Amino acid sequence: MDNDADYFAPRRFLREPIPELFKCAWMLDQAVGAHLDGDRKTAGNLFRAADLATVRDYVESLWGKASLWPEQVHYKRLRTVSNLPAKIPNAKDRMPNAKTKAAIVERDGYVCRFCGIPVIPASVRKAVVRDYPDFVSWGTTNASQHAGFQALWLQFDHVIPASFGGSSEIDNVVITCAGCNYCKWHYHLKELGLEDPRKYSPIKTSWDGLTRYQESKAVN
């Protein structure tokens, strides 16, 4: 395998997001709007409709049993790089504390810093699952989990993994979707031919991660 930076041109992400991810986010947004208007029937139907088969296939291609990434997304793109920091044996990524997480969200918003898709905090998904159990499932397997909430699941990614000396401080952690986080795994950006997402400013949008769903509960 080649041993220099020309083996792969730098990429912003490991797999380009599909348009249906944005359609899914739109439907979930509409579902929350209907819920806040008191229209539970429409909200439930929209939550269910956002469990798109195309999004399920996308998720499975990234980290499901039928995953393509060991062969096509990930390992075939893995490069041997000679100038990496020394690895730290048995190092584990530690999650930033609550204060740091809040600061990261404030900086990045609810958008993946790698692929740019909208993301939703797990706390929002849990509230929706609780309130709409007949429309949104979240079991113990990929197939039993709502594809939309799974694909748009907000994660905190250590840009430089702990195994290469990366910290859990705000300057080393970014908001990502589940797919980008899981596929990047514990590898260094240079091994994957990925650009550092911190080179680019966070994408500013009106997307609120559906957090108004929880805020409405607090008000009520």
CORPE-V990660 format. One record per backbone hydrogen bond with DSSP energy under -1.0 kcal/mol. NH is the residue of the N-H (numbers start at 0). CO is the residue of the C=O. If there is no record, write none. Layout:
BEGIN
((NH | CO) (NH | CO))
END
This chain:
BEGIN
((6 | 3) (10 | 192) (20 | 17) (22 | 18) (23 | 19) (24 | 20) (25 | 21) (26 | 22) (27 | 23) (28 | 24) (29 | 25) (30 | 26) (31 | 27) (32 | 28) (33 | 29) (34 | 30) (35 | 31) (36 | 32) (37 | 34) (38 | 33) (39 | 37) (42 | 38) (43 | 39) (44 | 40) (45 | 41) (46 | 42) (47 | 43) (48 | 44) (49 | 45) (50 | 47) (51 | 49) (55 | 51) (56 | 52) (57 | 53) (58 | 54) (59 | 55) (60 | 56) (61 | 58) (62 | 58) (63 | 59) (66 | 63) (67 | 60) (68 | 60) (70 | 67) (71 | 67) (73 | 68) (76 | 73) (77 | 74) (78 | 190) (87 | 162) (90 | 87) (100 | 96) (101 | 97) (102 | 98) (103 | 99) (104 | 100) (105 | 101) (106 | 102) (107 | 103) (108 | 104) (111 | 116) (112 | 174) (115 | 111) (118 | 109) (119 | 151) (124 | 120) (125 | 121) (126 | 122) (127 | 123) (128 | 124) (129 | 125) (130 | 126) (131 | 127) (134 | 131) (135 | 131) (138 | 143) (144 | 141) (145 | 136) (149 | 145) (150 | 146) (151 | 147) (152 | 149) (153 | 119) (154 | 175) (156 | 173) (158 | 171) (163 | 160) (164 | 161) (165 | 160) (171 | 168) (173 | 156) (175 | 154) (180 | 176) (181 | 177) (182 | 178) (183 | 179) (184 | 180) (186 | 183) (191 | 187) (193 | 188) (194 | 10) (198 | 195) (199 | 196) (210 | 207) (212 | 209) (214 | 210) (215 | 211) (217 | 213) (218 | 214) (219 | 215))
END
